[in-house]
Amino acid sequence: MEEGCVIEVETYLAIIFRTTVIYLVILFLFRMMGKREVGELSILDLVVSIMIGDIAVLSFEDLDKPFFRQITPMFVLAFIQIVLAFISLKSIRFRNIVDGTPQIIINQGKIDEKAMRKQRYNFDDLLTQLREQGINDLNDVQFAILESSGKLSVIKNTQGKRSKMKETPYPLIVDGKIQEDNLYKIGKNQFWLRHQLKKHGEVKIQEISICGYIDGQFYIDTNETKK
């Protein structure tokens, strides 16, 4: 009887120990993988998070197996995620493949049904996310962009201005790379972009973190580390 009680106590102590260690390990790993809000998790973050959770559960199913061997896959997953996140940071093409690209759902007040079908995004989703931002009338929306995180960014029709925004706010340069598709969408080319940048005193494209263009106005943010 006493032997059975001792075994049960040891089992509970092992569970308490593993729970504490796994909690600290997961906290450490997620700190290493970077800060993100839950709604902004990328596909990579989400997959790694689910797998780490599953591994944590499995470590409690067989207390006889070596604990370190059971949590080793967590560190492997975290390492893979950090490496892929670094590649994603350096490669726009890889980032677009993994995370997807923002999609304009409403363009100058007109809903793009083709873009909605491509993203498997229905009108209920659209209206729900608009209501969450306090918008009940579609006429109040000039642009709505479905971000790669699934969040809907909305640009409202501004009252009191003489004219509405005529151009979609496309980024023309991201991480020092010209976005050819976005230039095409606004009817411009690289020659025009380089000429405009030269007029603004910014000639080294590789030093620009992001360049946006809306209604004749440029927004340019440079990467100081590349200067």
C-alpha positions, 0 to 999 in steps of 0.5 A: 500500500505504501509502495503504491502511494510512493509511486503515485506521489512520484508520478505527481511530482514528475507531472509538476516538474514536466509542466513547469519545465515545458512552460518555461521552455515554451515561453523561452522559445516563443520569445526567441521566435519574436513578438507577434499578436495572435491575429498576426501570426504567419502560417509558419508561426501558426504551424510551429505553435500547433506542433509545439503544443502537440509535443507538449501534450505527448510528453505527459502521456509516457512519463517513463520516456526520457524527458529531454528526448521528448522536448528536443523536437520543440527546440528543433521546430523553433530553430526551423521557424527562426531560419525560415523567418530569416529567409522570409525577411531577406526574400520577398518572393519566399515571404509572398509564397509563405504568407501570401500578399495583401489583396484589394477587396474594395477599390475606389468604393467598388467591390472586387468579387473576383479578388474575393473568390480568389481569397475564398472571402465571402460577403459575410466576412467582409460585412463582419470585419467592416462592422468591427471597425464601425462601418455599416455603409459600404458607401463609406469605404473607398479602399479595403485591403485584406492583409496577409494576416487576414485582417481587413484594412479600411480607408474611408471616404474622407468628408470635407475634401474636394476630391477622393483619392484617385490612386490605390495606395500600392507600395512601389518599393519594399526592402530595396526591391521594386514591385513591378506588379504594383507599378503596372497596376498604377500605369507606371514603369521603373523609369518613372519611379527612378526619375521621381526618386531622383527628384526627391533626393533618393537615388539608391533603391537598395537603401529604401525600406518602403516607398509608397505613392498616393495621389502624387505624394511619396512616402519614403522610409530608408534603411539606415543600416544599409547606408 
